[in-house]
Amino acid sequence: MVVAILRTMNDSAIDTLMDAASEAARRFALIQQLAAADMARVDALIRAELHSDVVLINQIGEHIIGSGGKRLRPLLVLLCARSAGHVDADRGIRLAAIVEFIHTATLLHDDVVDESSLRRGRKTANALWGNAASVLVGDFLYSRSFQMMVGLQQMTVMRLLADTTNAIAEGEVLQLLHMGDPDLSEARYFDVIRRKTAILFAAACQLGGLAAGLDESARDALHRYGMALGIAFQIADDVLDYVGDAGRIGKHLGDDLAEGKVTLPLIIAQSRGSSAQVEVIRSAITDGDRDALPAVISAIRETDALDESIERARDHARAAQQELALLPASAYRDALHALADYAVLRVS
């Protein structure tokens, strides 16, 4: 399968993709260094709050928390707070940990719904402990995040995160409803990814603004930044499912297609392709046919659907960067600007 897929790409294209991935990793490492001290405190708090008298909760929680990952959402909380001149890090640290608990809960539930066996290059919790345990520990993480919110005694935070988690659940259900549906519209696709992915990015950024005591207009700008950034990231992730490397993206290539998940490259390719290309794509979506992946990749390349998808991601990244004008110049604002570039550089 991998050989067949690589045959759809020439050597130059593969080299370009690998170079872009390496440069993206280098830039992200620089951003991580800027927030390293704060992120170390976030990780320590996560592990302290993860503790339970129930051994299985500790085992599954540590498995997914300790599996690495970029920690993008807590990083956004910290960068937004610091870029606004926030000096009392305690509240920002706690908010960042809360956001990561919510995100981790969604991962546990997602892997059950998607029947995934691999995440971040490791076996998923449901593959190791079963679906029931994964769902219940996901519920524990959700409830623990709200216990931590109560400890902050700030209704604004609770309202924002309650609305956010509700929207995420709606996005998950919308996506489930459209699995295997080749007629999913572009408008509905963007509705799903705003709710399922981008809204937690937006909330993380707004929480950073709250921690820093920013006024409502500045917090709204950060919210818009996070929303645009989250959309750019999700489009890029959807592209990576067709051009990425399993070792780098931490999941099997073609997982979206195997799940019947309709993403932007497939939507664009169907709108531009020949009748034969459209039929290949529609059948693969309907049947969840991973074996059709080489033919689907050929179709989305020949219709320039990948390039168009990347350009859409780039548009959202630029829109995110424009929202940073209200923040004072600093290394942290530069890092937020660079994160938007990083979102797209992974697939450029």
C-alpha positions as CSV (number, residue, x, y, z in Angstrom):
1,M,0.0,0.0,0.0
2,V,2.7,2.5,1.0
3,V,4.7,1.7,-2.2
4,A,1.6,2.2,-4.3
5,I,0.9,5.6,-2.7
6,L,4.5,6.8,-3.1
7,R,4.3,5.9,-6.8
8,T,1.7,8.7,-7.2
9,M,4.3,11.2,-6.1
10,N,7.5,12.0,-7.9
11,D,10.8,12.2,-6.1
12,S,10.8,16.0,-6.1
13,A,7.4,16.2,-4.5
14,I,8.4,13.7,-1.8
15,D,11.6,15.7,-1.1
16,T,9.7,18.9,-0.9
17,L,7.2,17.5,1.5
18,M,9.9,16.1,3.8
19,D,11.8,19.4,3.8
20,A,8.7,21.3,4.7
21,A,7.9,18.9,7.5
22,S,11.4,19.2,8.9
23,E,11.3,23.0,8.7
24,A,7.9,23.0,10.4
25,A,9.2,20.8,13.2
26,R,12.2,23.2,13.7
27,R,10.0,26.3,13.9
28,F,7.6,24.6,16.3
29,A,10.5,23.6,18.6
30,L,11.5,27.2,18.8
31,I,8.0,28.2,19.9
32,Q,8.0,25.4,22.5
33,Q,11.2,26.7,23.9
34,L,9.7,30.1,24.5
35,A,7.0,28.6,26.7
36,A,9.0,25.7,28.1
37,A,9.0,26.8,31.8
38,D,5.3,27.4,31.8
39,M,4.5,24.2,30.0
40,A,6.6,22.2,32.5
41,R,4.3,23.6,35.2
42,V,1.2,22.7,33.1
43,D,2.5,19.1,32.7
44,A,3.1,18.8,36.5
45,L,-0.4,20.1,37.2
46,I,-2.0,17.7,34.7
47,R,-0.3,14.7,36.3
48,A,-1.3,15.9,39.8
49,E,-4.9,16.4,38.8
50,L,-5.0,13.2,36.9
51,H,-4.5,11.1,40.0
52,S,-7.4,8.9,41.1
53,D,-7.9,6.1,43.6
54,V,-9.1,4.0,40.6
55,V,-6.0,2.4,39.1
56,L,-7.4,2.0,35.6
57,I,-8.1,5.7,35.4
58,N,-4.5,6.4,36.2
59,Q,-3.3,3.9,33.7
60,I,-5.4,5.1,30.8
61,G,-4.9,8.8,31.7
62,E,-1.2,8.5,31.8
63,H,-1.1,6.5,28.6
64,I,-2.8,9.3,26.6
65,I,-1.3,12.3,28.5
66,G,2.1,10.7,28.4
67,S,2.0,9.8,24.7
68,G,3.5,13.2,23.6
69,G,1.6,15.4,21.2
70,K,2.1,19.1,20.6
71,R,0.1,20.4,23.5
72,L,-1.1,23.1,21.1
73,R,-4.2,24.2,23.1
74,P,-2.5,24.8,26.5
75,L,0.4,26.4,24.6
76,L,-2.1,28.8,23.1
77,V,-3.5,29.7,26.5
78,L,0.0,30.5,27.7
79,L,1.2,32.4,24.6
80,C,-1.9,34.5,24.5
81,A,-1.6,35.3,28.2
82,R,2.1,36.2,28.0
83,S,1.7,38.2,24.8
84,A,-0.8,40.4,26.6
85,G,1.7,41.1,29.4
86,H,0.3,38.6,31.9
87,V,2.7,38.3,34.8
88,D,0.8,36.1,37.3
89,A,1.2,32.7,35.6
90,D,-0.8,30.6,38.2
91,R,-4.2,31.2,36.6
92,G,-2.9,30.8,33.1
93,I,-1.2,27.5,34.1
94,R,-4.5,26.2,35.6
95,L,-6.5,27.3,32.5
96,A,-4.0,25.6,30.2
97,A,-4.3,22.3,32.1
98,I,-8.1,22.5,32.0
99,V,-8.1,22.9,28.2
100,E,-5.7,19.9,27.8
101,F,-8.0,17.7,30.0
102,I,-11.0,18.7,27.7
103,H,-8.9,18.0,24.6
104,T,-7.7,14.6,26.0
105,A,-11.3,13.6,26.8
106,T,-12.3,14.3,23.2
107,L,-9.4,12.2,21.9
108,L,-10.5,9.2,24.0
109,H,-14.1,9.5,22.7
110,D,-13.0,10.2,19.1
111,D,-10.9,7.0,19.0
112,V,-13.8,4.9,20.1
113,V,-16.2,6.5,17.6
114,D,-13.6,6.2,14.8
115,E,-12.5,2.7,15.8
116,S,-8.9,4.0,15.7
117,S,-6.1,1.7,16.7
118,L,-3.2,4.2,16.4
119,R,-2.7,7.8,17.7
120,R,0.6,9.7,17.9
121,G,2.4,6.5,16.8
122,R,1.1,4.4,19.7
123,K,-1.8,2.1,20.2
124,T,-4.9,3.9,21.3
125,A,-6.5,3.4,24.7
126,N,-9.5,1.6,23.2
127,A,-7.2,-0.8,21.4
128,L,-5.5,-1.6,24.7
129,W,-8.3,-1.4,27.3
130,G,-11.5,-1.6,25.2
131,N,-14.1,1.0,24.3
132,A,-16.0,1.0,27.6
133,A,-12.9,1.9,29.6
134,S,-11.9,4.6,27.1
135,V,-15.3,6.3,27.2
136,L,-15.6,6.2,31.0
137,V,-12.1,7.6,31.5
138,G,-12.9,10.3,28.9
139,D,-15.9,11.2,31.1
140,F,-13.6,11.3,34.1
141,L,-11.4,13.8,32.4
142,Y,-14.3,16.0,31.4
143,S,-15.7,16.0,35.0
144,R,-12.2,16.7,36.4
145,S,-11.8,19.7,34.1
146,F,-15.0,21.1,35.4
147,Q,-13.9,20.5,39.0
148,M,-10.8,22.5,38.2
149,M,-13.0,25.3,36.7
150,V,-15.1,25.5,39.9
151,G,-11.9,26.0,41.8
152,L,-11.2,29.2,39.8
153,Q,-14.6,30.6,40.9
154,Q,-14.9,32.6,37.7
155,M,-18.3,32.2,35.9
156,T,-16.9,33.7,32.7
157,V,-14.5,30.8,32.4
158,M,-17.2,28.2,33.2
159,R,-19.6,29.6,30.7
160,L,-17.0,29.8,27.9
161,L,-15.9,26.2,28.4
162,A,-19.3,24.8,29.0
163,D,-20.4,26.3,25.7
164,T,-17.3,25.1,24.0
165,T,-17.6,21.5,25.1
166,N,-21.2,21.5,24.0
167,A,-20.3,22.8,20.6
168,I,-17.6,20.1,20.3
169,A,-20.1,17.4,21.0
170,E,-22.4,18.9,18.4
171,G,-19.6,18.8,15.9
172,E,-18.8,15.2,16.7
173,V,-22.4,14.2,16.1
174,L,-22.6,16.2,12.8
175,Q,-19.5,14.5,11.6
176,L,-20.9,11.1,12.6
177,L,-24.1,11.9,10.6
178,H,-22.1,12.6,7.5
179,M,-19.8,9.6,7.6
180,G,-19.9,7.8,4.3
181,D,-21.8,10.7,2.7
182,P,-20.1,11.7,-0.6
183,D,-22.6,14.6,-1.0
184,L,-21.3,16.5,2.1
185,S,-21.2,20.2,1.1
186,E,-18.2,22.5,1.6
187,A,-20.3,24.7,3.9
188,R,-21.3,21.8,6.1
189,Y,-17.6,20.6,6.2
190,F,-16.5,24.0,7.6
191,D,-19.4,23.9,10.0
192,V,-18.2,20.6,11.4
193,I,-14.5,21.6,11.7
194,R,-15.4,24.9,13.4
195,R,-17.4,23.1,16.1
196,K,-15.2,19.9,16.3
197,T,-11.8,21.4,16.2
198,A,-11.5,25.2,15.9
199,I,-13.7,26.2,18.7
200,L,-11.4,24.7,21.4
201,F,-8.4,26.6,19.8
202,A,-10.6,29.8,20.0
203,A,-11.5,29.1,23.6
204,A,-7.9,28.5,24.6
205,C,-6.9,31.9,23.1
206,Q,-9.8,33.7,24.8
207,L,-8.8,32.1,28.1
208,G,-5.3,33.5,27.7
209,G,-6.9,36.9,27.2
210,L,-9.0,36.4,30.3
211,A,-6.0,35.4,32.4
212,A,-4.2,38.5,31.2
213,G,-7.2,40.8,32.0
214,L,-7.7,42.0,28.5
215,D,-10.8,43.9,27.6
216,E,-13.6,42.3,25.6
217,S,-12.6,43.6,22.2
218,A,-9.0,42.2,22.6
219,R,-10.4,38.9,23.9
220,D,-12.7,38.7,20.9
221,A,-9.8,39.3,18.6
222,L,-7.9,36.4,20.2
223,H,-11.0,34.3,19.8
224,R,-11.1,35.0,16.1
225,Y,-7.4,34.3,15.9
226,G,-7.9,30.9,17.5
227,M,-10.9,30.0,15.3
228,A,-9.0,30.8,12.1
229,L,-5.9,29.0,13.3
230,G,-7.9,26.0,14.3
231,I,-9.5,25.8,10.8
232,A,-6.1,26.1,9.2
233,F,-4.8,23.3,11.3
234,Q,-7.7,21.0,10.6
235,I,-7.5,21.6,6.8
236,A,-3.8,20.8,6.9
237,D,-4.5,17.7,9.0
238,D,-7.0,16.6,6.4
239,V,-4.5,17.1,3.6
240,L,-1.9,15.1,5.6
241,D,-4.2,12.1,5.5
242,Y,-3.4,11.9,1.8
243,V,0.2,13.1,1.6
244,G,1.6,12.6,5.1
245,D,4.0,10.0,6.5
246,A,2.5,7.6,9.1
247,G,5.6,7.9,11.2
248,R,5.3,11.7,11.3
249,I,1.5,12.1,11.7
250,G,1.2,9.3,14.2
251,K,-1.7,7.5,12.5
252,H,-2.3,5.3,9.5
253,L,-2.4,7.0,6.1
254,G,-5.9,7.0,4.7
255,D,-7.6,6.6,8.0
256,D,-10.1,9.4,7.1
257,L,-11.0,7.6,3.8
258,A,-11.4,4.2,5.6
259,E,-13.8,5.8,8.1
260,G,-15.8,7.4,5.2
261,K,-14.9,10.8,6.4
262,V,-15.4,13.5,3.8
263,T,-12.8,16.3,4.0
264,L,-11.9,19.3,1.9
265,P,-9.6,17.6,-0.7
266,L,-12.3,15.1,-1.5
267,I,-15.0,17.8,-1.8
268,I,-12.9,19.9,-4.1
269,A,-11.8,16.9,-6.2
270,Q,-15.4,15.9,-6.7
271,S,-16.3,19.4,-7.9
272,R,-13.5,19.4,-10.5
273,G,-13.0,15.8,-11.5
274,S,-14.0,13.8,-14.5
275,S,-17.0,11.4,-14.1
276,A,-14.6,8.5,-13.6
277,Q,-12.6,10.3,-10.9
278,V,-15.8,11.4,-9.1
279,E,-17.0,7.8,-9.2
280,V,-13.8,6.5,-7.7
281,I,-14.0,9.0,-4.9
282,R,-17.7,8.5,-4.2
283,S,-17.3,4.7,-4.1
284,A,-14.3,5.0,-1.7
285,I,-16.2,7.3,0.6
286,T,-19.4,5.1,0.6
287,D,-17.5,1.9,1.1
288,G,-14.7,3.2,3.4
289,D,-12.3,1.6,1.0
290,R,-8.7,2.1,2.0
291,D,-7.5,0.0,-0.9
292,A,-8.8,2.8,-3.2
293,L,-6.4,5.2,-1.6
294,P,-3.8,5.3,-4.5
295,A,-6.6,6.0,-7.0
296,V,-8.1,8.7,-4.8
297,I,-4.8,10.4,-4.3
298,S,-4.3,10.4,-8.1
299,A,-7.7,12.0,-8.5
300,I,-7.2,14.7,-5.9
301,R,-3.7,15.5,-7.3
302,E,-4.9,15.6,-10.9
303,T,-7.7,18.0,-10.0
304,D,-5.3,20.3,-7.9
305,A,-7.5,19.6,-4.9
306,L,-4.5,19.3,-2.6
307,D,-3.0,22.6,-3.7
308,E,-6.4,24.3,-3.4
309,S,-6.9,22.9,0.1
310,I,-3.5,24.1,1.2
311,E,-4.3,27.5,-0.2
312,R,-7.5,27.6,1.8
313,A,-5.5,26.7,4.9
314,R,-3.1,29.5,4.1
315,D,-6.0,32.0,3.8
316,H,-7.2,31.1,7.3
317,A,-3.6,31.3,8.7
318,R,-3.3,34.8,7.3
319,A,-6.6,35.8,8.7
320,A,-5.5,34.6,12.1
321,Q,-2.3,36.6,11.9
322,Q,-4.3,39.8,11.1
323,E,-6.1,39.5,14.5
324,L,-2.9,39.9,16.4
325,A,-2.6,43.6,15.7
326,L,-4.2,44.5,19.0
327,L,-1.4,42.8,21.0
328,P,1.8,44.7,21.9
329,A,4.9,43.7,20.1
330,S,6.8,40.9,21.9
331,A,8.4,37.5,21.3
332,Y,5.1,35.9,22.4
333,R,3.1,37.7,19.7
334,D,5.7,36.7,17.2
335,A,5.3,33.1,18.4
336,L,1.5,33.3,17.8
337,H,2.2,34.7,14.3
338,A,4.7,31.8,13.7
339,L,2.1,29.2,14.8
340,A,-0.1,30.2,12.0
341,D,2.7,29.8,9.5
342,Y,3.5,26.4,11.1
343,A,0.0,25.2,10.6
344,V,0.4,25.4,6.8
345,L,4.1,24.7,6.5
346,R,3.5,21.1,7.6
347,V,1.9,20.5,4.2
348,S,3.4,23.2,1.9
